[in-house]
Amino acid sequence: MKLYKLPFVMHEPGAETEDKFMAEIPALPGCRAWGDTAAQTLENLQSVAAAFIESHADMGDDLPLEVEAASVEIAKNFVLNEVLVTV
């Protein structure tokens, strides 16, 4: 199993996003998700990104190098401990 740590961009609700939050992963062209809240949008984006990556694997297509470089092989007992702090 691999863990991908991919940067994303969250857009605030507005006319361009149909008054919903929209998030996208620039390294995965076309990988976008919408939601009524930022948290819901991020959850949707995680699902879309997983499907995007699985689809590439199923089709035998290579992922962009930037995405592969952001992956880490993980064991079943792996616990992710990370906090993001902005000041």
C-alpha positions as CSV (number, residue, x, y, z in Angstrom):
1,M,0.0,0.0,0.0
2,K,1.2,3.5,-0.8
3,L,0.6,6.8,0.9
4,Y,0.5,9.9,-1.3
5,K,1.2,13.3,0.2
6,L,-0.1,15.7,-2.5
7,P,-0.5,19.4,-2.2
8,F,-4.0,20.7,-3.0
9,V,-5.6,24.1,-3.6
10,M,-8.9,25.0,-1.9
11,H,-11.1,27.6,-3.6
12,E,-13.7,29.5,-1.6
13,P,-17.3,29.4,-2.7
14,G,-18.1,31.9,-5.5
15,A,-19.7,32.2,-8.9
16,E,-16.9,30.2,-10.6
17,T,-17.4,27.3,-8.2
18,E,-21.2,27.3,-8.3
19,D,-21.2,28.8,-4.7
20,K,-19.5,25.7,-3.4
21,F,-16.0,25.0,-2.1
22,M,-13.8,23.5,-4.8
23,A,-10.5,21.7,-4.3
24,E,-8.0,20.4,-6.8
25,I,-4.7,18.6,-6.9
26,P,-2.5,20.4,-9.5
27,A,-0.2,17.3,-9.9
28,L,-3.2,15.3,-11.0
29,P,-4.7,17.2,-14.0
30,G,-8.5,17.3,-13.8
31,C,-8.6,15.9,-10.2
32,R,-11.2,18.2,-8.6
33,A,-14.0,17.9,-6.0
34,W,-16.7,20.2,-4.7
35,G,-18.6,20.4,-1.4
36,D,-20.8,22.5,0.8
37,T,-18.0,22.8,3.5
38,A,-14.2,22.8,3.3
39,A,-14.1,19.5,5.2
40,Q,-16.6,17.8,2.9
41,T,-14.7,19.0,-0.1
42,L,-11.4,17.6,1.2
43,E,-13.1,14.3,2.0
44,N,-14.5,14.2,-1.6
45,L,-11.1,15.2,-3.0
46,Q,-9.4,12.3,-1.2
47,S,-11.9,9.9,-2.7
48,V,-11.5,11.3,-6.2
49,A,-7.7,11.3,-6.0
50,A,-7.7,7.6,-4.8
51,A,-9.9,6.7,-7.8
52,F,-7.7,8.7,-10.1
53,I,-4.6,6.9,-8.9
54,E,-6.3,3.5,-9.0
55,S,-7.5,4.1,-12.5
56,H,-4.0,4.9,-13.7
57,A,-2.8,1.7,-12.1
58,D,-5.6,-0.4,-13.6
59,M,-4.9,1.1,-17.1
60,G,-1.1,0.5,-16.7
61,D,-0.5,4.2,-17.1
62,D,2.4,5.9,-15.3
63,L,1.5,8.6,-12.8
64,P,3.3,12.0,-13.1
65,L,6.8,11.8,-11.6
66,E,5.8,14.5,-9.1
67,V,3.1,12.2,-7.8
68,E,5.3,9.1,-7.6
69,A,7.9,11.2,-5.8
70,A,5.3,12.1,-3.2
71,S,4.5,8.4,-2.4
72,V,5.7,6.3,0.5
73,E,5.3,2.6,0.9
74,I,3.5,1.9,4.2
75,A,3.0,-1.2,6.4
76,K,-0.3,-2.3,7.8
77,N,0.5,-1.0,11.3
78,F,1.6,2.4,10.0
79,V,0.3,5.4,11.9
80,L,0.5,8.8,10.3
81,N,1.4,11.5,12.8
82,E,1.6,14.8,11.2
83,V,0.4,18.3,12.0
84,L,0.2,21.2,9.7
85,V,0.7,24.6,11.3
86,T,0.4,28.0,9.6
87,V,1.5,31.1,11.4
